Every structure is written in C-alpha cells, then in structure tokens.
C-alpha cells in the first residue's frame, strides 16, 4: 500500500517545461506586468510568456495537461483495483496493497533522475543554453533506463522475501507473489515513461506526453477486462495488462526522442559524467529520498495493519484490503494536486533562472490555494458518498467495509492539508534549494513512522488510524514555515 499521498506511481512530482516550451505558447507579453523585482532578469524573458504573461493563466495552461496526465497515471492503480475487486474479491485487493510499495522502490531512483534532469533542463533553457539542456535530457534518459533494469532484476531475484517483508498475511501470500513476479519486468518501461513524459512536457509537447500516458492506461483497461472477465486469468491477468500498458507508453516516449523540439538529441548527449550526475542527483534527491522514506513507511504501515488488524474485530487481510482501496481513491484527488504543482514548476523554474522572484512566489501561493480546495472536495466525498465509493471495488467481509469507513473518516480526516507537502517540496526544488526540499519530503514519512511505531502500542488499530491526521497537521505547519522562510530570502 502507499502513503495516503504517494508521489505518484509515475513520479510526477517534478515535471518541468523549458523555456523552449514557452515559445510554443501564444505571445502574452502585453497581457500585464512581467512581475520583475526591480532588477533586469538574467534569462530570456523578453517576448517569452513564462516571464511576462499573467501567472493565473499560465498556471492553468500548464497545469491542466499535467493534472490530466497525473490522473491518467493514477488510473493504472484504480483500474487494476476495481477489476480485481469485482472479479477476485478483497484478497486480490489486499495483494495489490502488498505489492504497491514496489512503486516506491522503483520510484525512488526514477524520481532521483527524472526530477534532476527535468529541473536542470528547465533552468539551462532559462539561461539560454540549449545544448546544456539537451545534455541533461539525454543523461536523464540513460539513467532512467539503467535504474529500471536494476530494479526489475532485484525484485525478480527476491520476490518471496519482498512479499513477506511488505506485510503479507498467509491468505494473501499466493496472490501477492504472482502479482509481484509479473509486474517486475515492467519497471524499465515504467521508469522510462515516468521520466520521459516529464522531459516531453519540458520540450513543449504536453499533449503528446498526455497521449503517451493515456494510451497505456487505455490498453490496460481493455486487457484487464479481457484477461479477467473473458479469459479468467485471475490476478496474473491484471499484472500482465499493467505491464503491456507500460510497454506501449514507453515505446511512444522513445519515438518522440527522435524529434525533440529543443534540438536534436545526439549520441554525446546521452553520456553521463561525474559532474552531470552530481547536478542531477542533487536536485532529484528531495523527491527520491521521499520515495525511499515512503517505502519504509509503507512497510511499517502494512505491518501495523496486518498485525493490529488481526487483533481487532476487522481482521488483518480485511484491514490491508480496505486501506488499499481508500488509498487508491485518495490518489485520484492527490494526483490533481501533484498536477497543479507540476504545472507550476516551469513557471517557477524559468522565473527563478531569470531573476523574477515575485512571480515565483505568486505561482507557489496560487497552487497552495488550489490544493486546499481539492483537499476539501475529497473530504466531502469521503463523508457524503463512502458506500458508493466502496461499491466500485467489489464487496468483502463485514470487517472489510467497516474498516474502510473508519479509514476514510479517521485516517483521512485532514486530507485538506495534504497539498502543503508536495507544493512546498516542488517549489524548493524549482528554486534550486534541494536541502530544504529534502527536509520537507522526509518530514512526513519520518513523523508517520514514529507515530505508527508508538500509538498502536497503546491504542491498537485505533493508533494506526489516528496517526494520519496527527502527521498531516504537524508536517503541514512545518512545511509552510520552511517555504515562507526560503521565499523571504529570495533575491537577497
């Protein structure tokens, strides 16, 4: 299972758009103030909408494709969960919950290289150095491919150990083992798609990036129905459908690289030297460490759900399945916040490189407001339509539905504050303050781990449920203080 607020299966926390992408936008230089802070920008802002057009319009222009893209990516999880729940039942849902931490194992390295290459690509374009930007794009693609292969081999070699480590109960074990073994070969394609679509958006083709993701999800949806309902392949069919969708998306990413808009990607651009690796990893470290911390947190959370759920009236397998279903629903809303944050990164990154610090701040605070609204809508849905939401994922034992309702209403109580973490973290990355981003990204997982290891000892399964809102409140307050402090020193 994932954290309530996973950085997305596709690691979409740091999509960027280059200065060249702005060249494709309508010229809006005369639309209003350019937001300068009294100093002449160092980058190419004249005639470039990223440095002059109204922030509200730019954010919508960049955020809407990003939101759609992250929503589409989240459907990989939702589609599998819905078909498995309807066809196999809550044990199948529990198996996907057990396998879900693999997303963070793959995502930790994927985000390390995709965030780092995308942000450096964007800033280099802001400075006007397109050849340097192409070098970061090529190096990022090389690193993404290698890490995907490494992760797949690692999981295939130690699959039974991973299943037990991730908290599987005995009834769930055979389902989780089959599912995990079959989705592992898809990791190289998942990594290439996740990082590649970020670079495609940065290159000024957000619609193509969206088509890459949507094509894979559409194929996954069709094959899920065919494999589970028509061919009766069970959970193996769901896993194979997911991998085939990932392969299609990766192939489309590769085809795009032959017509990169910023410039032609040459063989030398795909080389990786020590300096370039250091520049990429220093920026991507925040999101990567967050994924690694979420992996550890999920191990603790799954173990707590399995252990304390078995000691309660709900049941261990039932608690795992119910929490997994609610998490997938939450990710639909949270991916919208991630999409807003991704849409704002090109604006923040370009204007930071150009010295337009007021526009950086305005963009971040506008995304914060959008995030609060999205969180409020999610809370309302959990309280007004809980039974309708659960019915989409099949039925289960009495303990399954009862725990799912409590998970919605207690563990997810303060989801309205959820957006503070990704917005703050991505803003810090955009202004090249990776240390602040690391602090923010790690705080949520570390606080949750501490709470999950302490509260259930005194409160049982209730301690697991109360850990969510307590962590949300503490981390949101701390993250907002960090970003206010960093923004107050911009340009000094």
N, C-alpha and C positions, 0 to 999 in steps of 0.2 A: 504494500500500500504506500501511497505517497504522503508527504506532508499535505496539510489541507491546502497549502498554496504552493504547489510544485512549480518550478520554473519552466515548466512545460516540457512535455515529452520531447518536443523539438528544441528545447533550449532556446526559447525565443526571447530571452531577456535582453539581448543586446543587438537587435537588428539596427543597422545604420543605413544612411543614404549619403552618398558622396556629393561633393559639390557638382559633379557632372550630372548627377540625377536631377539637381535643381534646374539645370539648363533645359531639361525637358518640360518643366512646368511653365505655365503662362507667365509672361513677364508682369510682375505686380510691383515694380519698383516705385510706381507713382501712387500706390494704394495708401500709403501712410508713412509715418515716421519709420526710419530704419532702426530705431532703438539703440543708437550708439550712446556711449557713455562719455562723450566729450573728447575722445581720442580717435585718431584715424585708424581704422581696422587694418590689421596686417595682412589679411587674406583678400580674396577676390569677392567683394560684396557688391560692387557696382553692377547693377543690372541683374543680380542674382537674387531671386525671390527668397532664398533661405536667409539672406541678410537684410531684407527690406520689406517683404510682404507682411501683412498682419499675422501675428502668431496664431490667433484663433483659427484663421482659415488654413494656414499651413498645417497646423496640427491635425485638423480634420482630413486634409488632403493626404497626409502621410499615415495617419492613424487608422483610417477606415480600412485600407487594404491590409494593414498589419493585424488589425482586430479580426478581420475575416480569416486571415491566414492562421492565426493562433487558434481561433475557434475550430477551423477545419482540422488542424493538427490534433486538438483535444478529442475530436470525434474518433480518432483511432482507438482511444480507450473506451469511449462511450459505446461505439458500435459493437466492439467485442463483448463488453459487459452486458449490453442489452440482449444480444443474440445468445450468449452463453447462459444468462439468467433465464431466458424464456425456454431454452432447449435442454439445458443440463440441470439448472437449479442453483441453489445457494452454494453448494460445494464447488461448482465451477466458478462462481463469482469469487469465492474465497481463494481459489487457485490463482486467479489473476491478481488478487491482492498480494499474495505471497510473491508473485513474480514481478510486481511493479517496481520494487527497489532496484531492479536491474536497469531501469530507466535512468536512475541517478548514477549508477556505476558507469554507464556509457556516457551520460550527460556531463559528468564532472570533467572528463577530458574534452568532450565535444565543445562545451562552453568555454573552456580554457583557450582553445584555439580559434573558435568561431568569434567569440566576443573580442578577443585580442586583435585578430586580423581585421575584423569589420571596423572597429573603432579607429585603428591606425590607418586603415584605408580612407576613412572619412576625414580624419584630421589632415592627412597628407594632401588630399584633394583641396581641403580648405586653405592650405598653404600654397596650392598651385603646382604641386609636384606629382604629376600623374604617373610617371614611371615608378616612383617610390610606392604609390598606391597599388599599382599592378603587382609589384613585388610582394606586398603584404597579402594580396588576394591569392596569388599562386602559392605562396608558402602556407597560407591557411588551408587551402585545398589538399596539399600534400600531407600536412599534419593530421587533418581530419580523416583521411583515408587510412593512414597508418594506425591511428588510435582505434578506429572501428574494427580493424582486423585483429588487433591485440585483444580488445575486449571480448570479441566473439570467441577466440581461441581459449581465453581464460575461463569463460563461463562453460564452454563445452567440456573442458578438462575436469571441472569440479562441480558439475551440476548437482549431484545429490547433496554435497556439502552446502551449496548455496541454498537449496530448498529448506534444509533443516535450520541453517543459520537465519533465514528470513522468517522463522517462526511458524512453520507449517505444523498443523495437527495431523494425526495419523489418518483420519478420513480424507483430508485434503491432499495428502502427500502424492498419490499417483497422478492426480490431475495436474498438480503444480509441476511435477517432474517432467511430464510430457510437454506441457506448455512451454516451460523454460528451455528445454532442449531444442525445440523447434523455432523459437523466436530469436535465439542467439545468433544464427547465421545472418540475420537481417541487420545486425548492428553496423557493419560498414556502410550499408546503404542508408540507414537512419542517420549516421553521423554526417555523411556527405550531403544528404538532403537538408538537415538542420542548418549546418554551416553554409552550404551552398546557396540556399534561398536568402540568407541574410546578405550575402555578397551580391546576389542578383538584385535585391531591393536597393542596395547601396549603389549599384551600377545604373540605377534609373529605370528598372523594369519590375515594379512591384506587382503588376498584373500577371506577368509570367511567373513570378515567384508563387503567387497565389494559385495559378493553374497547376504548377508542379505539385503543391500540397493537395489540392482538391482532386487531382487525378488519382493519386494514390489512395485517398480516402474513398473515392467512388468505387474503385476496383475492390478495395477491402470490403465495402458494404455488399457489393454484388456477390463476391466469393464467400462471404460469411453466410449469406442466405443459401447459396448453392451447396457449400460444404456441410453445413449443419442441418439444414432442413430437407434438402433434396438427396444428398449423398450420405447423410447420417454419420459424418466423420468425427463427431464429438469435439472435444476441446482441441484435438490436433488440427481439425479443420479451421478453427478460429485462428490458431497460431500461424498456419500456412497462409491464410488470407491476409493477415497483417504483413507478413514478410513480402508477399508478392506485391502488395500496395507500395511498400517501401522501395522495392526494386524499380518499379515504374517511375516513382518520383525522382529517384537518384539518376536514372537514365536521362530524364528530362533536364536535370541540372547539368549533367555532363555535356549534353548537346548545346546548351546555352553558352558554355565557356568558349566555344569556337567562334562566337560573335559578341564578345564582351564589348560594351559601348565605350567604356573609358579608354580603351586601347586594346591592341592585340596582345593576348597572353602568349609570350614566347617561352621557350624551354627554360631560359635562365630565370624567369620569374617564379618558377616552381621550386627553385633551390632554397634551402634553409641553412643559414649560418648562425653562429652563436649570438651575434648582435640582434638579428631579426627575431630569433627565438626568444631572447630576453625581452624585447619590446612587446612581443605578442603575449607572452605569459604574464608579464607584469600587469597588463591591462585586463586580461582574462581571468586573473587569479581570484578576483572577488566572486564572480559567478561560479567558478569551478569549485572553490572551497565551500561555497554554499551548497552545491550539489553533493559534495562529499559529506558535509555535515548532515544533509537531509537523508543520505543513505544510512548513516549511523543512527539518526533519529528514528528512521523507519524500522530499523532492526529493533530498537527499544520499544517503539510503539506496537509493532506486530507482536513482539514477545509479551508485552503487557496485556494486549487484547486477548491473546491466546491463553495466557496463564490466569489472569484475573477474571476473564470471561468464563472460563471453565469452572471457577469457584463461585460464580454468580448464578442467578436464575436464567441467564441468557444462553450460556454455552460458548465455548471457545471458538468453534468454527463459525457459529452464527454471528459472533461479535466481529470476527475478521471480515466476513462477507458483507455485513451491514455497513461497517466503516468504509470498506472499499467502494461500495455503491455511492454513498454520500460524498466521498472524496471526488469521484468522477463527475458528479453533478456540480460540485463546488468548482471544479476546474473549468467548467464551461464559463462561469462568471469570472473566475480569476484570470482566465486567458484573455478576457476582454480588457482587464486592467493591464495585463502584460502587453497587449497590442497597443494600448494608448501610450505606454511607456516606450515601446519600440518606436512608435511613430514620432515621439518627441526627441529621440536620440539624434537623428540627423540635424534637427534644428539646433539642439543644444551643442552638439559636437562642432558643427560648422561655425556657429557664432562664438563659441569659445576660441576656436582657432583664429577667428577674425578679430577677436577682441570686443565683441558686442555682448558684454556681460549682463546688461539689463534684459536682453532677450532670452538669455539662458535661464535667468531666474523666473521670468514671466512664464516661460514654457513649463518649467517644473511645477510651479504652483497651480497652473491651469490643469495639469494632469492629476495633481492631488485632488482637486475638486471633482473631477470626473470619477476618480477611484472611489471616493466616498459615496457618490450617488449609486454606482454599480454595487457596492457592498450593501447599501440599504435595500436595493431591489432584491438581492439574493436573500437577505434576512427575511424579507416579506414573503418570498416564495416558500422558504422552509417552514414558516409558521402557517401560511394560508393553504398550501397545497401539498402537504407531506405525503398523504396516501396516494395521490395521483402520481407523484414523482416516483415512489417506490414501485408502483404497479408496472412501470415501464421495464423493470428489471426482473420480472417474474415474481414468484412467491417463495416463501420459505417457512420454516417452523415458526412457532409463536415467538420464540426468543429473538429471532432474526428481525422481525418487524418492530418489536418493542424496543430493541436496542437501536435500530436505525432512527426511530423517532427521537430517542434521547440524544443520540449523536448529533442530529440536526439542531436540536433546541438547546443543548448544553455546550458540547464541544465547539460548535459553530456560532456561539452566541454573539461574539464580537467580530464577525467577519467584515463588518463595516470598516474596521481598522486595517484590514488585510493589505490594502493597496499601499500603505506607507512604506513597507519594506521594499518591494521591487522598484517603486518610483524613486525612492531615496538612493538605492543601490545603483540604479542605472544612471541617475543624474551624476553621482560621484564618478562613475566610470567615464561619462561623457566629458567631464572637465578634467580628466586625467589625474584623479585622486584615488588611485586603486586601494591605498591603505584604508581610507575611510569606507570605501565600498566593501572591503573585506570585513571590517568591524561590523558594519550593518548586516551583511549577509550571514555572518556566523552567529550573531547575537540571538536570532530567532531560534535556530536549531539548538544552540547550547542551553538556552533558557528552557526550551521544551524537554530536552534530555534530562536536565536536573529535576524538573517538575515530575516527569514520568517515572523517575527513579525514586522519588520521595513520597509524593502524595498517595499513590496506590498502596503503599505500605501501611498507611493509616486509614485510608478510605476505601480500599478495594477498587472495584471497577469505577466507582464514582470519582476516585482520584484521577483516573485516566481522562474522564470527561471534563473535569474542572481545569485540567492543565491547559487546555486550549485557550479559553478566554483570558486566563491569567497571563499567559505568554503573549497573547495579542496586545494586551494593554501595556505591559511593561516595555515590549520591544518597539511598539509604535511611538510611544513617548520618547524613548531614547533616540530612535532614528530621526525623528523630526528635529530634535535638538542638534544632532550632528549636521544635518543638511543646512539648517539655519546658520550655524557657526561657519561652515565652509563657504556658503554664499556671501556672508558678510565680509569675507576677506578677499573675494574675487577682485582683481584689478589693483590690489594694494601692492 
